[in-house]
Amino acid sequence: MRAWLLALFIAVPCQGARNPFMPLPDPCTSPFQGWVLRGISQTPGEAGLALVSTPEGWVRLQPGAAPLPGWQVAEIAEGNVLMQAQKGCAPVRILGPGK
């Protein structure tokens, strides 16, 4: 019984261990890793609509939308989408492929 508990005590902390030589992910930019702007639709007098591919699938964004908790679409411009954090993070731009 003791050997089993000792093995469990040693194995459990190793399951979630991270590599100490890798830098911690930036909480301000990591939510948008892999997001790529694929197209923008804008008609005169109306808000733009952006089509973005993400690792989880496709997302349609429009100004004011909140695709992730704590983040809001601030602006859709030619070639990028500006994401504004509600607190603590600098704005993040989602760019098209190769930019």
C-alpha positions as a Markdown table, in Angstrom:
| # | Residue | x | y | z |
|---|---|---|---|---|
| 1 | Met | 0.0 | 0.0 | 0.0 |
| 2 | Arg | 2.8 | 2.4 | 0.9 |
| 3 | Ala | 4.6 | 1.8 | -2.4 |
| 4 | Trp | 1.5 | 2.6 | -4.4 |
| 5 | Leu | 0.9 | 5.9 | -2.5 |
| 6 | Leu | 4.6 | 6.8 | -3.0 |
| 7 | Ala | 4.4 | 6.1 | -6.7 |
| 8 | Leu | 1.2 | 8.2 | -6.9 |
| 9 | Phe | 2.8 | 11.0 | -4.9 |
| 10 | Ile | 5.8 | 11.1 | -7.3 |
| 11 | Ala | 3.8 | 10.7 | -10.6 |
| 12 | Val | 1.0 | 13.3 | -10.0 |
| 13 | Pro | 3.2 | 16.5 | -10.0 |
| 14 | Cys | 5.0 | 15.4 | -13.1 |
| 15 | Gln | 1.8 | 15.3 | -15.2 |
| 16 | Gly | 1.4 | 19.0 | -15.3 |
| 17 | Ala | 5.1 | 20.1 | -15.2 |
| 18 | Arg | 6.1 | 22.6 | -17.8 |
| 19 | Asn | 9.5 | 23.1 | -19.4 |
| 20 | Pro | 11.3 | 25.7 | -17.3 |
| 21 | Phe | 13.4 | 26.7 | -20.3 |
| 22 | Met | 10.4 | 27.8 | -22.4 |
| 23 | Pro | 9.1 | 31.3 | -21.8 |
| 24 | Leu | 5.6 | 31.7 | -20.3 |
| 25 | Pro | 3.0 | 32.5 | -23.0 |
| 26 | Asp | 1.9 | 36.1 | -23.1 |
| 27 | Pro | -1.7 | 36.3 | -21.8 |
| 28 | Cys | -2.3 | 39.3 | -24.0 |
| 29 | Thr | -1.4 | 37.8 | -27.4 |
| 30 | Ser | -1.7 | 34.1 | -26.9 |
| 31 | Pro | -5.5 | 34.0 | -27.3 |
| 32 | Phe | -5.0 | 35.1 | -30.9 |
| 33 | Gln | -2.2 | 32.6 | -31.9 |
| 34 | Gly | -3.2 | 31.1 | -35.2 |
| 35 | Trp | -5.9 | 33.7 | -36.0 |
| 36 | Val | -5.6 | 34.8 | -39.7 |
| 37 | Leu | -7.7 | 37.4 | -41.4 |
| 38 | Arg | -9.1 | 35.9 | -44.6 |
| 39 | Gly | -11.4 | 38.6 | -45.9 |
| 40 | Ile | -13.3 | 41.8 | -45.2 |
| 41 | Ser | -16.7 | 42.8 | -46.5 |
| 42 | Gln | -17.5 | 46.5 | -46.3 |
| 43 | Thr | -20.3 | 48.4 | -47.8 |
| 44 | Pro | -20.6 | 52.2 | -47.7 |
| 45 | Gly | -22.5 | 53.5 | -44.7 |
| 46 | Glu | -22.4 | 50.1 | -42.9 |
| 47 | Ala | -20.0 | 48.5 | -40.4 |
| 48 | Gly | -17.5 | 46.1 | -41.9 |
| 49 | Leu | -17.5 | 42.4 | -41.5 |
| 50 | Ala | -14.3 | 40.4 | -41.2 |
| 51 | Leu | -13.8 | 36.6 | -41.8 |
| 52 | Val | -11.1 | 35.1 | -39.6 |
| 53 | Ser | -9.8 | 31.6 | -39.5 |
| 54 | Thr | -8.8 | 30.3 | -36.1 |
| 55 | Pro | -7.5 | 26.9 | -34.9 |
| 56 | Glu | -11.0 | 26.1 | -33.7 |
| 57 | Gly | -12.7 | 27.1 | -37.0 |
| 58 | Trp | -14.0 | 30.2 | -38.8 |
| 59 | Val | -15.2 | 33.4 | -37.0 |
| 60 | Arg | -17.2 | 36.4 | -38.4 |
| 61 | Leu | -16.3 | 39.6 | -36.6 |
| 62 | Gln | -17.9 | 43.0 | -36.7 |
| 63 | Pro | -17.1 | 46.1 | -34.7 |
| 64 | Gly | -18.2 | 45.8 | -31.1 |
| 65 | Ala | -18.3 | 42.0 | -31.1 |
| 66 | Ala | -16.7 | 40.1 | -28.3 |
| 67 | Pro | -15.3 | 36.8 | -29.7 |
| 68 | Leu | -13.3 | 36.1 | -26.5 |
| 69 | Pro | -14.0 | 37.0 | -22.9 |
| 70 | Gly | -12.3 | 40.4 | -22.1 |
| 71 | Trp | -11.7 | 41.2 | -25.8 |
| 72 | Gln | -13.7 | 43.4 | -28.2 |
| 73 | Val | -13.4 | 44.2 | -31.9 |
| 74 | Ala | -12.4 | 47.9 | -32.0 |
| 75 | Glu | -11.9 | 48.4 | -35.7 |
| 76 | Ile | -12.0 | 46.6 | -39.0 |
| 77 | Ala | -9.6 | 48.2 | -41.5 |
| 78 | Glu | -8.0 | 47.3 | -44.8 |
| 79 | Gly | -5.9 | 44.2 | -44.1 |
| 80 | Asn | -6.3 | 44.0 | -40.3 |
| 81 | Val | -8.7 | 43.7 | -37.4 |
| 82 | Leu | -7.9 | 45.6 | -34.2 |
| 83 | Met | -8.8 | 43.8 | -31.0 |
| 84 | Gln | -9.1 | 45.9 | -27.8 |
| 85 | Ala | -8.7 | 44.4 | -24.4 |
| 86 | Gln | -11.1 | 45.5 | -21.7 |
| 87 | Lys | -8.3 | 45.7 | -19.2 |
| 88 | Gly | -4.5 | 45.4 | -18.9 |
| 89 | Cys | -3.4 | 44.4 | -22.4 |
| 90 | Ala | -2.3 | 46.5 | -25.4 |
| 91 | Pro | -4.4 | 46.2 | -28.6 |
| 92 | Val | -3.7 | 43.2 | -30.8 |
| 93 | Arg | -4.0 | 43.3 | -34.6 |
| 94 | Ile | -5.1 | 40.3 | -36.5 |
| 95 | Leu | -3.4 | 40.3 | -40.0 |
| 96 | Gly | -3.9 | 38.5 | -43.2 |
| 97 | Pro | -1.7 | 35.7 | -44.4 |
| 98 | Gly | 1.9 | 36.5 | -45.0 |
| 99 | Lys | 1.8 | 39.9 | -43.2 |
